[in-house]
Amino acid sequence: MTMFNVETLSEGSVTQQVNGRLVVETQGPGFTEITEAVSRWVFGTGVLNGLLTIFCRHTSASLLIQENADPDVRRDLLTAFDRLAPRDAGYIHATEGPDDMPAHIRTVLSGISLSIPVVDGQMVLGTWQGIYLVEHRDRPHARDLIFHLIGA
C-alpha cells in the first residue's frame, strides 16, 4: 500500500465568519474572471486561515476554477458545453426562451458553488487557476454571488 504524508499548513480555532456579495454584470455567454476581486475581498477581511465558499444564486450561470493562462481553454469549454447541451435539442421547458434549458443543463454540469482554502490571508489556488463566473444565457445578466469566509 502506498503511504502519503499530509503536511499541516495551519491550525487553530474558528473565531470569525465574514459574508460578502459580488454582483457580476455579464455580457452574454462566456467566462468572467473574478479572481482578483475575490482575492482583494479575502485579504480585506483580515481572516488569515480558513475556508471560503462562493455561491452563485442562479440556475443558468455557474462557477468554475479553471486555467487562466490560455483563453483557448475557455473557448474550448464553451464549445464542449454547446455539444453537451445544444440549444436545438427539443427541450420541453422553453418558457424563458430556447437558451434557458441548455443553460440549466450547463449549470448542472459545472456547478454553482466553490470551496477554496485560505492560508496566510491568501486563497490557495494553483499557478494557472482562476475563478470564473460562467454565463450560460444568450443575453447579459446581473449575477449575484455570495461569499462566506470562515476562519481565524
N, CA, C and O of each residue as an XYZ file, in Angstrom:
608
protein
N       0.840     -1.175      0.000
C       0.000      0.000      0.000
C       0.890      1.245      0.000
O       1.880      1.308      0.728
N       0.533      2.221     -0.812
C       1.264      3.475     -0.885
C       0.905      4.361      0.295
O      -0.270      4.543      0.616
N       1.926      4.908      0.936
C       1.712      5.809      2.066
C       1.897      7.250      1.590
O       2.809      7.550      0.819
N       1.035      8.119      2.052
C       1.117      9.528      1.715
C       1.341     10.327      2.985
O       0.801      9.994      4.039
N       2.132     11.373      2.885
C       2.396     12.252      4.007
C       1.634     13.554      3.789
O       1.939     14.295      2.854
N       0.660     13.839      4.626
C      -0.126     15.062      4.522
C       0.501     16.119      5.417
O       0.650     15.914      6.622
N       0.868     17.251      4.823
C       1.508     18.346      5.542
C       0.447     19.277      6.136
O      -0.488     19.669      5.438
N       0.581     19.630      7.405
C      -0.315     20.597      8.038
C       0.141     21.996      7.655
O       1.280     22.377      7.926
N      -0.750     22.766      7.020
C      -0.414     24.119      6.597
C      -0.715     25.148      7.676
O       0.008     26.135      7.816
N      -1.768     24.925      8.431
C      -2.109     25.820      9.533
C      -3.115     25.111     10.417
O      -3.748     24.139     10.005
N      -3.258     25.609     11.644
C      -4.256     25.052     12.546
C      -4.682     26.121     13.529
O      -3.956     27.086     13.766
N      -5.840     25.951     14.090
C      -6.358     26.910     15.053
C      -7.866     26.817     15.106
O      -8.487     26.074     14.347
N      -8.441     27.574     16.004
C      -9.892     27.534     16.166
C     -10.556     28.515     15.199
O      -9.931     29.455     14.707
N     -11.824     28.269     14.947
C     -12.619     29.162     14.109
C     -13.148     30.277     14.998
O     -13.887     30.025     15.950
N     -12.771     31.497     14.688
C     -13.182     32.612     15.529
C     -13.896     33.709     14.757
O     -14.376     34.672     15.355
N     -13.971     33.578     13.447
C     -14.552     34.665     12.669
C     -15.291     34.121     11.449
O     -14.853     33.164     10.810
N     -16.414     34.751     11.146
C     -17.143     34.483      9.912
C     -17.417     35.820      9.247
O     -17.802     36.785      9.907
N     -17.216     35.871      7.934
C     -17.471     37.092      7.180
C     -18.267     36.716      5.936
O     -17.936     35.757      5.239
N     -19.314     37.480      5.670
C     -20.117     37.273      4.467
C     -19.949     38.466      3.542
O     -19.809     39.603      3.992
N     -19.966     38.193      2.247
C     -19.847     39.258      1.261
C     -20.715     38.970      0.054
O     -21.291     37.890     -0.083
N     -20.793     39.959     -0.815
C     -21.610     39.830     -2.022
C     -20.898     40.520     -3.168
O     -20.323     41.595     -3.003
N     -20.943     39.894     -4.327
C     -20.394     40.474     -5.550
C     -21.439     40.315     -6.640
O     -21.921     39.209     -6.882
N     -21.793     41.412     -7.299
C     -22.694     41.356     -8.446
C     -21.837     41.479     -9.698
O     -21.086     42.440     -9.861
N     -21.959     40.494    -10.574
C     -21.183     40.461    -11.812
C     -22.132     40.733    -12.974
O     -23.112     40.014    -13.167
N     -21.836     41.763    -13.737
C     -22.608     42.089    -14.940
C     -21.986     41.327    -16.108
O     -20.859     41.612    -16.515
N     -22.724     40.358    -16.643
C     -22.194     39.562    -17.751
C     -22.555     40.214    -19.083
O     -23.409     41.099    -19.149
N     -21.888     39.760    -20.136
C     -22.131     40.287    -21.480
C     -22.790     39.255    -22.380
O     -22.750     39.388    -23.603
N     -23.392     38.236    -21.800
C     -23.910     37.110    -22.566
C     -23.005     35.918    -22.339
O     -22.204     35.930    -21.404
N     -23.107     34.889    -23.163
C     -22.368     33.650    -22.909
C     -20.861     33.878    -22.801
O     -20.268     34.603    -23.600
N     -20.259     33.249    -21.802
C     -18.814     33.334    -21.671
C     -18.353     33.356    -20.231
O     -19.145     33.273    -19.292
N     -17.046     33.470    -20.090
C     -16.364     33.433    -18.805
C     -16.014     34.845    -18.358
O     -15.504     35.642    -19.146
N     -16.287     35.155    -17.098
C     -15.851     36.410    -16.489
C     -14.957     36.046    -15.313
O     -15.411     35.429    -14.349
N     -13.680     36.429    -15.395
C     -12.763     36.100    -14.301
C     -12.988     37.056    -13.133
O     -13.032     38.273    -13.307
N     -13.129     36.481    -11.944
C     -13.386     37.273    -10.735
C     -12.291     37.076     -9.686
O     -12.434     37.529     -8.550
N     -11.206     36.407    -10.058
C     -10.155     36.050     -9.097
C      -9.642     37.253     -8.320
O      -9.546     37.204     -7.094
N      -9.314     38.330     -9.021
C      -8.715     39.494     -8.367
C      -9.689     40.141     -7.382
O      -9.295     40.523     -6.280
N     -10.945     40.263     -7.772
C     -11.946     40.859     -6.871
C     -12.125     40.009     -5.618
O     -12.223     40.541     -4.512
N     -12.166     38.699     -5.790
C     -12.324     37.801     -4.640
C     -11.092     37.875     -3.745
O     -11.209     37.924     -2.521
N      -9.924     37.884     -4.354
C      -8.670     37.943     -3.596
C      -8.587     39.216     -2.751
O      -8.194     39.164     -1.586
N      -8.952     40.351     -3.333
C      -8.944     41.618     -2.580
C      -9.914     41.556     -1.407
O      -9.600     42.021     -0.312
N     -11.103     40.977     -1.639
C     -12.093     40.875     -0.568
C     -11.566     39.994      0.562
O     -11.657     40.365      1.733
N     -11.015     38.828      0.217
C     -10.479     37.910      1.235
C      -9.414     38.620      2.061
O      -9.447     38.562      3.291
N      -8.479     39.281      1.408
C      -7.407     39.975      2.122
C      -7.982     41.044      3.049
O      -7.518     41.206      4.177
N      -8.986     41.769      2.576
C      -9.587     42.848      3.361
C     -10.355     42.384      4.588
O     -10.602     43.178      5.495
N     -10.734     41.117      4.631
C     -11.477     40.619      5.798
C     -10.593     40.467      7.021
O     -11.085     40.502      8.149
N      -9.300     40.299      6.814
C      -8.397     40.050      7.931
C      -8.349     38.602      8.377
O      -7.590     38.265      9.285
N      -9.143     37.737      7.760
C      -9.093     36.308      8.086
C      -7.821     35.736      7.475
O      -7.598     35.850      6.270
N      -6.989     35.122      8.309
C      -5.720     34.588      7.819
C      -5.835     33.157      7.320
O      -5.261     32.811      6.288
N      -6.568     32.328      8.040
C      -6.660     30.910      7.685
C      -8.111     30.465      7.795
O      -8.766     30.696      8.811
N      -8.603     29.828      6.745
C      -9.991     29.393      6.782
C     -10.431     28.776      5.472
O      -9.624     28.274      4.690
N     -11.727     28.829      5.258
C     -12.322     28.253      4.060
C     -13.328     29.242      3.486
O     -14.235     29.701      4.180
N     -13.151     29.562      2.210
C     -14.050     30.458      1.500
C     -15.022     29.638      0.668
O     -14.617     28.761     -0.094
N     -16.301     29.927      0.820
C     -17.326     29.363     -0.048
C     -17.871     30.493     -0.904
O     -18.204     31.564     -0.397
N     -17.961     30.247     -2.205
C     -18.592     31.193     -3.126
C     -19.814     30.489     -3.697
O     -19.717     29.361     -4.180
N     -20.965     31.155     -3.642
C     -22.227     30.568     -4.069
C     -22.896     31.479     -5.092
O     -23.054     32.676     -4.852
N     -23.287     30.918     -6.227
C     -23.992     31.650     -7.276
C     -25.489     31.448     -7.092
O     -25.964     30.313     -7.059
N     -26.236     32.542     -6.972
C     -27.673     32.474     -6.680
C     -28.526     32.352     -7.948
O     -29.600     32.946     -8.034
N     -28.052     31.594     -8.916
C     -28.771     31.471    -10.186
C     -28.701     30.031    -10.680
O     -27.822     29.269    -10.279
N     -29.637     29.668    -11.556
C     -29.670     28.304    -12.099
C     -29.268     28.246    -13.568
O     -29.362     27.192    -14.196
N     -28.820     29.374    -14.117
C     -28.374     29.379    -15.509
C     -27.019     30.061    -15.668
O     -26.670     30.522    -16.755
N     -26.266     30.121    -14.582
C     -24.876     30.579    -14.574
C     -24.144     29.703    -13.568
O     -24.756     29.159    -12.650
N     -22.841     29.570    -13.739
C     -22.102     28.668    -12.858
C     -20.762     29.261    -12.457
O     -20.337     30.295    -12.971
N     -20.111     28.581    -11.527
C     -18.787     28.965    -11.046
C     -17.803     27.851    -11.368
O     -18.107     26.669    -11.210
N     -16.625     28.246    -11.820
C     -15.576     27.275    -12.134
C     -14.227     27.799    -11.686
O     -13.975     29.004    -11.697
N     -13.361     26.876    -11.291
C     -11.936     27.168    -11.193
C     -11.330     26.526    -12.427
O     -11.465     25.323    -12.653
N     -10.656     27.352    -13.224
C     -10.155     26.868    -14.499
C      -8.867     27.596    -14.861
O      -8.509     28.595    -14.236
N      -8.181     27.090    -15.868
C      -6.927     27.696    -16.324
C      -7.158     29.146    -16.733
O      -8.121     29.465    -17.430
N      -6.247     30.025    -16.283
C      -6.376     31.441    -16.623
C      -5.276     31.939    -17.555
O      -5.206     33.136    -17.837
N      -4.418     31.045    -18.036
C      -3.300     31.466    -18.873
C      -3.653     31.480    -20.359
O      -3.269     32.410    -21.068
N      -4.365     30.486    -20.839
C      -4.644     30.352    -22.267
C      -6.141     30.497    -22.523
O      -6.913     29.629    -22.115
N      -6.574     31.576    -23.190
C      -8.000     31.776    -23.445
C      -8.617     30.696    -24.334
O      -9.839     30.545    -24.357
N      -7.793     29.946    -25.064
C      -8.322     28.848    -25.880
C      -9.019     27.797    -25.018
O      -9.966     27.155    -25.472
N      -8.562     27.618    -23.786
C      -9.202     26.655    -22.882
C     -10.657     27.057    -22.655
O     -11.549     26.212    -22.717
N     -10.899     28.330    -22.395
C     -12.261     28.795    -22.151
C     -13.122     28.689    -23.413
O     -14.295     28.324    -23.335
N     -12.548     29.005    -24.561
C     -13.297     28.858    -25.816
C     -13.663     27.400    -26.060
O     -14.787     27.093    -26.459
N     -12.708     26.500    -25.820
C     -12.979     25.068    -26.000
C     -14.037     24.570    -25.021
O     -14.861     23.728    -25.377
N     -14.021     25.079    -23.799
C     -15.045     24.681    -22.829
C     -16.436     25.137    -23.275
O     -17.407     24.395    -23.125
N     -16.538     26.347    -23.819
C     -17.835     26.807    -24.331
C     -18.314     25.917    -25.477
O     -19.501     25.605    -25.572
N     -17.384     25.510    -26.347
C     -17.726     24.594    -27.437
C     -18.203     23.260    -26.880
O     -19.170     22.686    -27.382
N     -17.530     22.765    -25.846
C     -17.933     21.496    -25.228
C     -19.322     21.619    -24.602
O     -20.140     20.707    -24.728
N     -19.594     22.743    -23.928
C     -20.933     22.960    -23.369
C     -21.987     22.938    -24.476
O     -23.059     22.358    -24.303
N     -21.682     23.571    -25.615
C     -22.630     23.578    -26.743
C     -22.909     22.167    -27.244
O     -24.038     21.849    -27.616
N     -21.892     21.330    -27.253
C     -22.080     19.947    -27.709
C     -22.858     19.114    -26.688
O     -23.690     18.287    -27.059
N     -22.583     19.339    -25.408
C     -23.245     18.562    -24.358
C     -24.695     18.984    -24.132
O     -25.536     18.155    -23.782
N     -24.987     20.256    -24.329
C     -26.345     20.770    -24.114
C     -26.707     21.718    -25.261
O     -26.733     22.935    -25.079
N     -26.984     21.161    -26.432
C     -27.291     22.009    -27.600
C     -28.624     22.741    -27.441
O     -29.533     22.259    -26.765
N     -28.721     23.896    -28.064
C     -29.939     24.703    -27.973
C     -31.111     24.080    -28.738
O     -32.269     24.319    -28.393
N     -30.828     23.299    -29.750
C     -31.880     22.782    -30.634
C     -32.264     21.335    -30.324
O     -32.615     20.584    -31.234
N     -32.204     20.939    -29.070
C     -32.465     19.539    -28.702
C     -33.947     19.244    -28.454
O     -34.288     18.117    -28.094
N     -34.822     20.214    -28.634
C     -36.249     19.966    -28.450
C     -36.676     19.804    -27.001
O     -37.482     18.929    -26.685
N     -36.149     20.633    -26.126
C     -36.489     20.561    -24.704
C     -37.954     20.933    -24.467
O     -38.512     21.747    -25.203
N     -38.565     20.356    -23.468
C     -39.942     20.682    -23.098
C     -39.997     22.064    -22.448
O     -40.885     22.859    -22.753
N     -39.050     22.349    -21.553
C     -39.008     23.646    -20.864
C     -38.431     24.692    -21.819
O     -37.238     24.672    -22.125
N     -39.283     25.598    -22.284
C     -38.833     26.654    -23.195
C     -39.515     27.981    -22.879
O     -39.515     28.892    -23.707
N     -40.094     28.095    -21.690
C     -40.860     29.279    -21.299
C     -40.045     30.562    -21.404
O     -40.558     31.593    -21.838
N     -38.765     30.501    -21.004
C     -37.925     31.701    -20.996
C     -37.048     31.809    -22.239
O     -36.132     32.631    -22.273
N     -37.309     31.006    -23.248
C     -36.548     31.083    -24.489
C     -35.734     29.828    -24.736
O     -35.545     29.015    -23.831
N     -35.251     29.668    -25.965
C     -34.538     28.446    -26.344
C     -33.168     28.287    -25.683
O     -32.594     27.198    -25.706
N     -32.642     29.363    -25.094
C     -31.340     29.259    -24.428
C     -31.461     28.874    -22.957
O     -30.448     28.612    -22.308
N     -32.682     28.833    -22.417
C     -32.845     28.634    -20.977
C     -32.560     27.201    -20.529
O     -31.756     26.997    -19.620
N     -33.187     26.223    -21.135
C     -32.962     24.836    -20.699
C     -31.522     24.393    -20.916
O     -30.953     23.755    -20.031
N     -30.898     24.708    -22.072
C     -29.475     24.369    -22.196
C     -28.628     25.029    -21.099
O     -27.655     24.441    -20.628
N     -28.999     26.249    -20.696
C     -28.269     26.933    -19.621
C     -28.406     26.182    -18.303
O     -27.437     26.068    -17.552
N     -29.599     25.668    -18.016
C     -29.787     24.875    -16.792
C     -28.911     23.618    -16.822
O     -28.278     23.279    -15.822
N     -28.874     22.940    -17.947
C     -28.063     21.719    -18.069
C     -26.585     22.041    -17.886
O     -25.879     21.321    -17.180
N     -26.115     23.108    -18.508
C     -24.700     23.504    -18.390
C     -24.347     23.854    -16.945
O     -23.235     23.591    -16.488
N     -25.300     24.447    -16.233
C     -25.076     24.764    -14.825
C     -24.991     23.492    -13.988
O     -24.158     23.394    -13.088
N     -25.854     22.517    -14.284
C     -25.792     21.231    -13.574
C     -24.435     20.567    -13.801
O     -23.870     19.972    -12.883
N     -23.917     20.669    -15.016
C     -22.629     20.044    -15.341
C     -21.445     20.741    -14.680
O     -20.424     20.108    -14.412
N     -21.573     22.031    -14.419
C     -20.417     22.777    -13.919
C     -20.530     23.249    -12.473
O     -19.498     23.468    -11.839
N     -21.724     23.415    -11.925
C     -21.869     23.718    -10.500
C     -22.048     25.188    -10.179
O     -21.704     26.063    -10.973
N     -22.597     25.445     -8.990
C     -22.882     26.818     -8.568
C     -22.158     27.226     -7.288
O     -22.416     28.304     -6.754
N     -21.258     26.384     -6.790
C     -20.514     26.788     -5.592
C     -19.089     26.261     -5.654
O     -18.795     25.247     -6.287
N     -18.220     26.990     -4.972
C     -16.811     26.614     -4.867
C     -16.387     26.717     -3.409
O     -16.899     27.556     -2.668
N     -15.456     25.870     -3.000
C     -14.812     25.963     -1.688
C     -13.324     26.111     -1.931
O     -12.709     25.288     -2.610
N     -12.746     27.170     -1.369
C     -11.336     27.476     -1.607
C     -10.649     27.701     -0.267
O     -11.084     28.553      0.507
N      -9.583     26.954      0.024
C      -8.852     27.183      1.267
C      -8.160     28.547      1.260
O      -7.737     29.042      0.216
N      -8.058     29.134      2.438
C      -7.342     30.393      2.632
C      -6.244     30.132      3.650
O      -6.512     29.657      4.754
N      -5.007     30.444      3.279
C      -3.849     30.274      4.158
C      -3.038     31.567      4.113
O      -2.727     32.077      3.036
N      -2.704     32.083      5.274
C      -1.949     33.334      5.391
C      -2.616     34.484      4.633
O      -1.938     35.313      4.026
N      -3.948     34.526      4.674
C      -4.693     35.618      4.066
C      -4.840     35.554      2.559
O      -5.340     36.494      1.941
N      -4.411     34.456      1.963
C      -4.470     34.303      0.507
C      -5.218     33.032      0.137
O      -5.098     32.013      0.817
N      -5.992     33.094     -0.946
C      -6.620     31.879     -1.451
C      -5.537     30.941     -1.969
O      -4.571     31.377     -2.596
N      -5.705     29.660     -1.704
C      -4.737     28.666     -2.157
C      -5.217     28.145     -3.512
O      -6.011     27.208     -3.596
N      -4.711     28.782     -4.566
C      -5.012     28.381     -5.936
C      -3.720     27.977     -6.621
O      -2.640     28.437     -6.250
N      -3.833     27.116     -7.620
C      -2.668     26.721     -8.400
C      -2.187     27.876     -9.269
O      -2.900     28.861     -9.461
N      -0.981     27.744     -9.788
C      -0.350     28.796    -10.585
C      -1.234     29.286    -11.718
O      -1.318     30.491    -11.956
N      -1.887     28.384    -12.414
C      -2.677     28.742    -13.597
C      -4.176     28.706    -13.327
O      -4.963     28.671    -14.273
N      -4.592     28.712    -12.065
C      -6.015     28.636    -11.751
C      -6.614     30.022    -11.539
O      -6.031     30.877    -10.873
N      -7.775     30.218    -12.112
C      -8.546     31.429    -11.904
C      -9.976     31.056    -11.550
O     -10.435     29.953    -11.848
N     -10.676     31.990    -10.910
C     -12.078     31.782    -10.542
C     -12.938     32.499    -11.582
O     -12.729     33.677    -11.872
N     -13.900     31.774    -12.132
C     -14.735     32.319    -13.197
C     -16.219     32.161    -12.897
O     -16.662     31.135    -12.379
N     -16.972     33.193    -13.232
C     -18.418     33.076    -13.365
C     -18.665     32.769    -14.839
O     -18.136     33.449    -15.719
N     -19.465     31.750    -15.101
C     -19.765     31.382    -16.485
C     -21.234     31.685    -16.757
O     -22.127     31.123    -16.123
N     -21.463     32.573    -17.700
C     -22.822     32.910    -18.124
C     -23.240     31.927    -19.208
O     -22.542     31.752    -20.207
N     -24.385     31.288    -19.000
C     -24.871     30.308    -19.969
C     -26.059     30.815    -20.785
O     -26.512     30.118    -21.693
N     -26.568     31.993    -20.489
C     -27.693     32.557    -21.253
C     -27.161     33.449    -22.372
O     -26.015     33.899    -22.329
N     -28.004     33.698    -23.368
C     -27.591     34.484    -24.533
C     -27.515     35.981    -24.259
O     -26.751     36.687    -24.918
N     -28.287     36.477    -23.305
C     -28.326     37.910    -23.020
C     -27.476     38.247    -21.786
O     -27.186     37.371    -20.971
N     -27.083     39.509    -21.655
C     -26.398     39.941    -20.432
C     -27.310     39.805    -19.214
O     -28.526     39.972    -19.311
N     -26.703     39.500    -18.073
C     -27.439     39.389    -16.814
C     -26.585     39.946    -15.676
O     -25.358     39.995    -15.772
N     -27.245     40.363    -14.606
C     -26.563     40.713    -13.357
C     -26.607     39.464    -12.486
O     -27.683     39.023    -12.083
N     -25.440     38.893    -12.194
C     -25.354     37.638    -11.436
C     -24.871     37.922    -10.023
O     -23.857     38.589     -9.815
N     -25.614     37.404     -9.067
C     -25.389     37.664     -7.648
C     -24.582     36.517     -7.034
O     -25.023     35.367     -7.037
N     -23.408     36.838     -6.512
C     -22.555     35.844     -5.857
C     -22.454     36.173     -4.373
O     -22.264     37.330     -3.997
N     -22.582     35.156     -3.539
C     -22.473     35.314     -2.090
C     -21.188     34.633     -1.624
O     -20.895     33.502     -2.013
N     -20.431     35.335     -0.789
C     -19.194     34.799     -0.212
C     -19.423     34.500      1.269
O     -20.112     35.249      1.962
N     -18.847     33.415      1.739
C     -18.842     33.106      3.167
C     -17.438     32.617      3.504
O     -17.007     31.562      3.039
N     -16.736     33.390      4.311
C     -15.382     33.039      4.736
C     -15.427     32.742      6.223
O     -15.854     33.574      7.023
N     -14.984     31.555      6.581
C     -14.958     31.148      7.981
C     -13.519     30.786      8.326
O     -12.856     30.057      7.588
N     -13.047     31.300      9.449
C     -11.670     31.014      9.829
C     -11.226     31.840     11.015
O     -12.032     32.229     11.861
N      -9.952     32.099     11.063
C      -9.372     32.854     12.174
C      -8.285     33.780     11.667
O      -7.674     34.503     12.454
